[in-house]
Amino acid sequence: MSETARFTRDQVDAMELAPGTRRENLEGWVPETAGEEELRQALDKALDYRGDVTLTLKDGQRVEAFIFDRRTGPSLAGSLVRYYSPGAPEKRSLSFDRIARLEFSGRDCAAGRQWKDWVKRREERLAAGEKHVALMPEPLD
């Protein structure tokens, strides 16, 4: 296609409404983390979670965290989870082997918000005659 080619409305809609992935509702879930594999799977899900989790460490300390990265190694001691904690501006890290329990304690800020619903609301606003409906996200709170 040339640089000046135009897309039809149907082509644009097809691009915008590409199928997404289905997300689990993890809010409030406390996974069983008795074994190494269960802990790794729970931390993988926590990485994709769009809310805070609470980590209970083996020494009893509780850490509220937003997990944004994890570095997996051959053992739990050689694996790290990286997170932000409320009130602490710096990134923090914690070895997997220090974690006794994980709770999906915070609200999932994007739960129930789907692209197709946003597009539908936008189309309704345009059909009602509203002008300049920007391609801006809705506030999460």
SVG drawing of the C-alpha trace seen along z (x, -y; Angstrom):
<svg xmlns="http://www.w3.org/2000/svg" viewBox="-27 -19 48 48">
<polyline fill="none" stroke="black" stroke-width="0.4" points="0.0,0.0 1.2,-3.5 1.8,-6.0 -1.3,-7.9 -3.6,-4.8 -6.7,-5.1 -8.3,-2.4 -12.0,-1.7 -13.9,-1.9 -14.3,1.9 -10.6,2.4 -9.9,0.0 -12.5,1.8 -11.0,5.2 -7.6,3.9 -8.9,2.3 -11.0,5.2 -8.4,7.9 -9.1,10.7 -7.3,10.2 -6.5,12.6 -8.9,13.6 -7.8,12.7 -8.4,14.6 -10.1,12.9 -7.3,13.1 -8.5,10.4 -8.6,11.9 -7.0,15.2 -4.5,16.8 -2.7,19.5 -1.3,22.7 2.5,22.1 3.7,25.2 6.0,26.3 8.6,24.6 6.5,25.0 3.3,23.6 5.3,20.6 6.8,19.9 3.4,20.2 1.8,17.8 4.6,15.2 4.1,15.5 0.5,14.6 1.4,11.8 3.6,10.3 0.6,10.0 -1.7,8.8 -2.7,5.2 -3.0,4.6 -1.0,5.0 -0.2,8.3 0.8,9.0 3.8,11.2 4.2,12.9 7.8,13.7 9.1,16.8 10.2,14.5 6.6,13.3 7.1,9.9 4.3,8.8 5.1,6.7 2.6,4.9 3.9,4.9 3.2,4.2 5.3,6.7 6.8,5.5 9.6,8.0 11.0,11.3 14.3,12.9 14.1,16.7 17.1,18.8 17.7,22.5 16.6,22.4 14.3,20.3 17.3,18.8 18.7,17.7 15.4,16.2 14.2,12.6 11.0,10.8 11.2,7.0 8.5,4.7 7.4,1.3 6.0,0.8 3.6,-2.0 5.5,-4.9 8.9,-3.7 10.0,-5.4 12.8,-2.9 12.5,0.4 13.0,3.3 13.8,7.0 13.3,10.1 14.5,13.7 11.8,16.3 13.0,18.5 12.0,15.9 8.3,16.0 6.0,18.1 2.6,16.8 1.2,14.7 -2.2,12.9 -3.7,11.0 -4.9,8.4 -5.2,5.2 -7.9,4.2 -7.3,5.2 -7.5,1.7 -8.3,2.9 -10.8,5.6 -13.9,5.4 -12.4,2.9 -12.2,4.2 -11.1,2.6 -14.3,3.5 -16.4,1.8 -14.3,-1.4 -14.7,-1.3 -18.5,-0.9 -18.8,-3.8 -16.7,-5.9 -18.8,-5.0 -22.0,-5.9 -20.5,-9.3 -19.7,-10.0 -23.1,-8.8 -24.7,-11.2 -22.9,-14.1 -20.1,-14.6 -17.0,-16.1 -13.3,-15.5 -13.7,-12.2 -10.0,-11.7 -8.2,-8.4 -7.5,-8.7 -7.8,-6.0 -10.4,-6.3 -9.1,-7.0 -8.6,-3.8 -10.0,-5.1"/>
</svg>
